[in-house]
């Protein structure tokens, strides 16, 4: 099958073979050696990409995700679906409709962190493309991600710009900055695509729904911390990369559509805030701070950390999530030894101080949560307080 100047060979994994000129065709101008080398480098680069699709009970989303992934020109060298032991027929669907895709059953639902690590271990390529099952790549997405990653050897992670599944004219995730509170201050959050602020250069953190990374960098930071299960794993992974001197980017020309999010966890627009999200937020924020933050920074920012925690607890109580918040705190106490062990891995090879990694940008909240009245005033007051506090202690942080 000839497609876009490439021949897609048969077999379990796509191979890319440049198609030669037709017999009798007019001779083409001879390429310079440098141009030929660049073309060869491009071919080899695409040959070393393994795509890893993370799935749990996503049978309804997988066809659109895989069709778009396999339609990339050129496609990845291999595609793996790492399935967290779904019970909705996901594995059977992939086996029947996509024989060229390798399916790995993890045997349990260990969360996306576990699935990504399993996929990274099984992949055979130098570059890893991670895609959530509810993400649909636009044409040219992989090529744009590769171009950004190959442009600078310091770049270790490139996220695709994701658009909302219910309105593709609105940006959903566009990377962000690592807040000293452990959260991510998202860029262009729910902003119309036509009004999105241009992204030129590194960002503080990427969102893990669709990103390309180097396998060597992934292994160096220990992959994703499986103790988190889900939520805040983007913060932790980006933080570990950056403290080692790697950079994180968003490729604004690499577009994808984020269809639905995680059931019982994701919040779209002004939708109801789930109790499970309160529980994971209560537990995982502190876990990431303990693992990734220098102790000096941790203690210097403690008053601000506690204030933010109190406000979030009040937010949870207001929504009837007191039990979820308390459960998160109890599990955090149980997980403290694991967090300290994770810290040893995270801090290994650190060359960048927290004061050069973290910011105090305005906090990101879902539309409708604090847009008017007392909530809006409290939000503005907190942003001003945290910005002032960070200015006061930043120079002392490690």
N, C-alpha and C positions, 0 to 999 in steps of 0.2 A: 504494500500500500504506500503510495507516494503522497506526502502531505507537507506542503509548505517548503519544498526543497530538501526534505529529509525522508529517508526510507525507514519505515518502522518494521524491523525484522520480527519474525515469529519467534515464539519461545515464552518461557515463564516470566522473563523480565524484558522490558523494551530495550533494544539496542539502537543507537543512533548511527546511521551510516550516511555520509553525504552522497547525494545523488549526482552522478557525473553528467556531462553535457550529452544531448541527444546526438545520434549519428547524423552527420550532414549539417549540424548546426553551425552557424558562423562562429569562428574562433573568437574567444573573449580576450580582452586585453590582459596581458600577463601581470599577475599581482606582484607587488614587491615582496621581498622575503619577510619584512616586518608585518605586512598585512596578512600574509599566509600564516605566520606564527600566531597572530592574534586570533585568527579564525580557528586554528587548531586548539588554542587555549580555551576558546569558547566551547568547542565540542567536548573537550575533556572535562571542563567544569560541569557541564550538564550531565555527564556520565557518572559523576560521583555523588549524586543527590539521592538519598533515601527518604521517601515520604512516609510518615508515621501518622496514621489516623487513630485517634483515641476514641473509643466507643464504649458506651454502656446503655443498653436498651434504646439504641438509636436507629432501629430498623427503618423508620419512616424518613430519616434524614440521610442515610448512607448513600442511596442512589445518586442524589443530586451532588453530594460531596465527592464521591468517587468519579462520577462522570466528568465533573469539572476538573478534577485533579489529573485524570488520564488524558484530558483534552489539551493540557498545557503543551505548548510547542516551543521546544521539545519537552516530552514528559519526563518524570523522574526515572532513574535507572531501576528502581524497585518501589513498590507500594506495599506497606504492611498495615493491616488493621489489627490493632491491639485491643482485644475485647475483654472487658472486665466481667466476664462470665455472665453475659446477658441471658435473659430467659424469654426474649421476644422474637427469637428466630433470626437475629442479626447475623450470626456466623453462617447459618444455612443460606441466607440470602446472598451473602458475598461469595460463598463457594459455588453457588449455582449460576450467578450472573457475571461474576468477575473472576474467572479461573486464573488470570494473570496476577491476581492480588493474593498475597500471603496472609493468612489469618492466624493470629496467636491468641489462644484462650489463656488468660492469666489464672483461671481457676477460682477467682474470688473478686469481689468488687473492692479493690484497694485504692480506688480513687484515681484521678487523672495523673497525679504525681507518680504513682506506682506504674501505671500504664506507660507513661513516657519513658521511664527508666527501663522497663522491659523492652520497649521498642528500640531504644538507643543501644541496648546490649545486643539485640538481634540484628540490627542494621549492618550492612556491609560497606557503606559509603563514607566518604570523608565529610560530607555535609548532610545535615539532618533537617528535614522540613516537617515540623509538627503541625497538625491540623486537627481541630476539634470536629466531631462528627456533624455538627450543625453549621459548619462553615462552608461556603461555596466560593471557590476562587474564581475571579474574573479572568478572561483571557489576558495573557501576558503577565500575570501575577508572579509566577515563579521566576520568569526572566528578570523582572524588575528587582525582586529580592536578591537574586544572584548578582546582579550588577552592583547593588549597593554593598553586598558582603565582600565581593572581590575587589572593590575599589580601594580598600584600606585594610592592611593586615591586622590592625588593632580592633577592627569591628568583629565582635563575637556573636552578635544577635541582631537580627533585623525582623521587625514585626511588619505585617501587612496592615494597611489602613482598613479598618472594618466599618461597613455601613450597616444601618439598621435593617433587619429583615422585613419590617412592616413599612419602611419608607426609605428607599435606597438613596434619597436625596439628603439624608441626615447622617452625620458621622456618629458612630458608636464608640469605638476604641481607637485612639490615635497616639498611644503611648502616654507618658506623663513624667512627672518628677517625683523622686523619693522624698517624701516629707519626713522631717525628723521625728514625727509621731509614729512612724512605721507604716503610714498609709501611702497611697499614690495620689498625687494631685493630677488628675487626668487632663489632657489637652483636648480641646475641641469637643468636649463631652456634649452630645446631643446638639451640636451646632450644625446648621445647614452646610452642606458640602461646599456650596458656592461662597460661603463666608468663612470657611475654615482657615485658621492662621497657617501660613506656610511653615513647613518643618524643614530646616536646612541645618544639618549637623546632628550631633548626638543628643539623645534624650536621657532622662534620669532612669526610666524603667519602661519595659515593654509588657504588653498583655499577652498571655501565652496561648491565645486562641488560634493564631496562625503565625508562625515565625520560623525563620531559617537560622541555624546555628552551626558552628564548627564542632565536629565530634570531639576533637581534642580539648576544646574549651569546656564542653559539656562534661567530659570525664574529669577534667581538672578541678571543677567546683563540686564534684560529687553528684551531679544531676539535680533533680528535684528532691526536696526533703519529704519523704513519704509520711512522716508524722503529721504533716499539715493536712493531708488527704485532699482538700480543696480549699480555696480562698486564702489569699496572701502568699500563695506559692510563686506568683509573678514577682512580687516584691522581693522575696527571698532570693530567687534565682538571679534577678537583675542586680541586686545588691552584691551578691557573691562575685559576679562577673566584674563589676565595676571596681570593687575594692582591690582587685588584682591588676587593675590597669586596663582592662578591656573596655570597649565602648559599646553602647547599645543604640540602635537606630530604628526609625520608622521610615519605610519607603512609601511615600505618599502616592506614588504611581503604581504601587502594587495593591490593587483593590480586592476586597473579598466582602461577602455578605454574611452577616451573623444572623442566623434565622431565628432561634428561639431562646438560647441560653439553657442553663441547667434547671430542670424541673425542681421546684421546691426551694430554690436558692437564688436564682437570678431575679432582678427587678427591672422591669421595662417601663420607662416613663414614670407615671404616677401610680403604678401598680402597688399592691399590698406588699409591705416589707415582711418577708418570711421569718418565723421564729428560728429556723435552722441557721439563717444567716447571722442572727444576733448571737447564737451560741458559738459559731465558728469565729466570728469577729472577736468575741470576748476571750476566746482561747488563743487564736493564732497571732493576733497582733503582738501580744507580749512574748510569745514564743520566738517570733522573728526578731524582735528587739534584743532578746537575750542572745540569740545565735549570731546576729550580724553586727550589732553595735559595739563599739569599743566601750569598756566598762566606764571610762572617764566620761564619755558622752552620755551613757546610760544614767549615771548618777547626777550629772549636771542638769539633765533635762527631766529628772524625775518629777518635780512639781508640775510641769506642764503635762507630762504623761498621765499623772493622777487626775488632774483637772479634766483632761479629755475623757479619761475613763469614767469619771463621775457623770459627766454630761451624757455619754453614750449609755450608761446604765439607766439614767432617767429616761432617755429615749426608749430603751427597751421596756421599762416598766409601763410607760405611757401606752405602749402597744400590746401590753399583756404578755411580755416576754421575760418576766423576772426569772422564771424557772430556767429558761434557756440561757440567760446571762449567768446565773449561778452555776449551772452545769458546766459552762465553758470555763469558769474560774476554777472549779474543782478539778476538772481534767487538766488544766494548766499546771496545777500543783502536782498532780500525779506525773505529768510529763517533764517536770523540771530536770531530772537527771538526763533525759534524752536531749533536752534543749542545750544543756551544758556540753554534752558529747557532740551535738551538731555544731556547736560553737567552735570546737577545735578544727573541724573540717572547714567551716566557713572562713575562719580567720587565717588559715594557712595560706601563705603567699601574699598577704596584704601589703600593698605598696601605696595606697591612697587613703588619706584620713577622712573621717566622717564629715569634717567641716567642709571638705571639697566634694562630697557626694550628696549631702542632704540640703533641703531647702525648707522654707516656711511659706509656701504658696497657699492661696486660698483653698480651703478644704473642698473636696468634691462630694456633692450630695445629689441624690436623684431629684429630678424635677418634681416639684410639689411638696417636698419634705420640709423645706424651710425657706419658702419664697415670699412670705408675707407675715405681717404682724410680729408678735413677740419672737417667734422662731427665727424670722429673718434678722431681727435686731440682734438676737443672741449669736447667730451665725457670724454676722459682721464683727461683733465685739470679740468673739473668739479668734477670728482671723487676725484682727489687729493685735490682740494679746500675744498670740503665738509668734507672729512676725517680730514683735518687739522683744519677746523673750529669746528667740533664736539669735537676734542681733547681739543681745547682751552676752550670750554664752558661747556663741559659735567659735570665736577665736581661741577659747580654752579647750575645745573638744579635740579628742584624739583622732 
